Amino acid sequence: MPRILAIDYGQKRTGIAVTDELQIIASGLTTIPSATTINFLKDYFSNERVSKVLIGEPKQMNGEPSESAVVIEAFVKKFSSFFPDMPVVRVDERFTSKMAFQTMIDSGLNKKQRQNKALIDEISATIMLQDYLTRKMI
């Protein structure tokens, strides 16, 4: 079974998470500079089977798009032009950064380790993906 990949795209960094081949467990894959995302995905897709890609959709508390939505929409268009046959699912990414930070605290990481923004982005992508898997199974 192909994997599902999740992307937490940001202006500087992009967190990436992926499922196992049975699409049961989400795991953080990496965090990369956002400028390299398309090239990273080309390499990844050439080595791994992926059935769909989740891309975070930033929203404000009232459900309206957040300030960063413009940047992410541009990325989604670019992604779709490079990978026209890859299904894209947009997922609400509200609170994922806060949840990622809390996960780091709960995991016992020290203050210096919790300041690693790249790790926060990777954990955020993992949370988005695991939430999607959980809702899919209900």
N, C-alpha and C positions, 0 to 999 in steps of 0.2 A: 504494500500500500504506500502511496507517496506521502510525503511529509506536508505539513502546513507550516508556513513561515510567517512570522509577525515582524513588523517594522515599526519602531518608534522613531520617526524621522524628526530631526531637529535642524536648526540652522547650522550648528557646528558639528554635532555628533548624532549618530544614528545607532540605536540599540536594536539588535536582531536576536530573535528567539525562534526556536524550531521545535516541532514535535518529534517524537520517536516515530518509527515506521508504522506503528499501529495507531497512531494519532491519539494516544492516551495521555502522555506526559509532555508538558512543555518544559524546555530547558533553555537557558540563556546560551546563545552561540557566541556573540561578540559585540563589541561596540567599535564602530569605524568612523573616520571623518566623513561627514555627509557628502562631500564632494566626490568621494570614491564609491558611493553606494551602488550606482548602476554597474560599474566594472566588477565590484564584489559579487553582485547578484548574477552577472553573466557567468562568472567562474563557478559560483555555487550551483546554479541551475544546470551547468554542463556536467557536474559531478553527482548531483543528487536529484531524485525525482521529487517534484513539489506539485501538489494539486491545486493550491490556492495560496494567496498572500493576503494577510490582514495588514491594513495600514491604519494607524491611529487617526482618529478624527477629533481634534481638540475643540471642546465646547466650553462655554461659560456655564455657570450654575443655572441660568434660565434656559439653557438649551441652544442659545445662539452660538454661532461660530466664534472662536476666540481670535485674538490678534494674530496668532501664528497660523491660522487656517489658510491664509493666502499662500504662504511658503509651502505648506504641505499639499495644497491643491495643485500647485505648480509641479511638485514632485510626482504626484499621482498621474498627471498628464504625461510627464516625461517617462515614467515607468511604463505606462500603457503604450507609449509609442515604441519603446524598446522591446516590450514583451506583450504584444497585442493578444496573444492566445492565453495568457495567464489570468485566471479569474482574480479579481480584487474585491475584498470585503472590507468595508470601512467599519471600524469599531470605535465606540466611545472610549476615549482615553482619560476622561476626568478622573482625578485622584490617583492615577497610577504612580506618579512620582512620589506623592506622599506615602502611598502604600509601599513603594519600593524602599523609601527611607526607613519606614517602620520595620520592614523586613530585615534591613541591615542591623537595626538596633536589636531586634529580637534574636538575630543570629549571633549576637555578641561581638560584632565588629567594633573596634575602638573608634574614637572621634576622627582620627586621621583617615582611617579606612572609609568611614562614612562620608568623607568629603570628596571621594572619588566619583565625579559626576558621570564618568563613562560607565561605571558599575550601576549607577542609578538608572541610566538609560537602558542597559541590558536587562535589568530586573523589571523595569517598566514594560518592556516588550514581552517578557515572560509572563507577567501578570495579565496583560491583555490577552495573550494566547491561551493561558490556562482558564481564564474567565470564559472565553469563547468555547473552549472544549467542554467546560462544565455546562454551559447553557445548551450546547448542541446535544448533550446526553440526556437532558431533562425531557 
